Amino acid sequence: MKLRVADLTVRICADDDERGAYRFRCPRCEHAVLHEATSAICALLVSVGVDEEVWRLPAELSEPRGGPAFTHDDLLDFHLLLQRDDWQDLLVAP
């Protein structure tokens, strides 16, 4: 089975010229498929009529980070915390 231009969508990141991809639904199984692509491939696909979707990186990526690094022990503690019935109350407790 072949994909048609109408089956594809190009995804371009407005914040990074290096991030691009194209997506489609598999004609056999209907699962969504996403392939990363260079800006040149994305431009080529758009030039032949593939729809373009522009997206932005989450604003949280540019927020300043502080505090100690998250460790494996922190992850284990968090995992154990989530097994408790009152984990939400413990997260908001002073």
C-alpha positions in Angstrom: 0.0 0.0 0.0 1.2 3.5 -0.8 0.7 6.7 1.2 -0.8 9.7 -0.6 0.1 13.3 0.1 -3.3 13.7 1.8 -2.3 10.9 4.2 0.7 12.8 5.6 1.2 15.7 7.9 4.5 17.5 8.5 5.2 18.7 12.0 7.7 21.6 12.4 9.0 23.0 15.7 8.8 26.8 15.6 11.4 27.1 18.3 14.1 24.9 16.7 15.0 24.6 13.1 16.4 21.1 13.7 13.1 19.5 14.9 10.8 18.2 12.3 8.8 15.1 11.6 6.0 13.7 9.5 3.1 11.5 10.6 0.5 9.3 9.1 -1.8 6.4 10.0 -0.6 3.0 8.9 -2.9 1.9 6.1 -2.9 -1.7 7.4 -3.3 -1.4 11.1 -4.5 2.3 11.5 -1.8 3.0 14.2 -0.4 6.5 14.3 3.2 6.6 13.0 5.7 9.4 13.5 9.1 9.7 11.9 11.6 12.3 12.7 12.9 14.1 9.5 15.4 16.8 8.6 14.3 20.3 7.8 15.1 19.5 4.1 12.8 16.5 4.0 10.1 18.5 5.7 10.4 21.3 3.2 10.3 18.8 0.4 7.1 17.2 1.7 5.5 20.6 2.2 6.5 21.6 -1.4 4.6 18.7 -2.9 1.4 19.6 -0.9 1.7 17.8 2.5 -0.1 19.7 5.2 2.1 21.5 7.7 1.5 21.7 11.4 3.7 24.1 13.5 4.2 23.4 17.2 6.2 25.1 20.0 8.4 23.7 22.8 6.8 23.8 26.2 7.6 27.1 28.1 8.8 25.1 31.1 11.9 24.1 29.2 13.2 27.7 29.4 12.4 28.2 33.1 15.4 28.4 35.5 16.2 25.2 37.3 17.3 25.1 40.9 17.9 22.8 43.8 19.8 19.5 43.9 19.8 17.0 41.1 17.2 14.2 41.2 18.8 11.0 42.2 18.0 7.3 42.0 17.2 7.3 45.8 14.8 10.2 45.2 13.0 8.1 42.5 12.8 5.1 44.8 11.4 7.3 47.6 8.8 8.8 45.2 7.8 5.3 44.1 7.3 4.2 47.7 5.3 7.3 48.4 2.9 6.6 45.5 2.1 3.2 47.0 0.6 4.9 50.0 -3.1 5.7 50.1 -2.4 9.2 51.5 0.4 10.2 49.1 -1.5 13.3 47.8 -1.9 14.6 51.3 1.8 14.1 52.0 2.8 16.1 48.9 1.0 19.2 50.0 1.7 19.0 53.7 4.0 21.8 55.0 
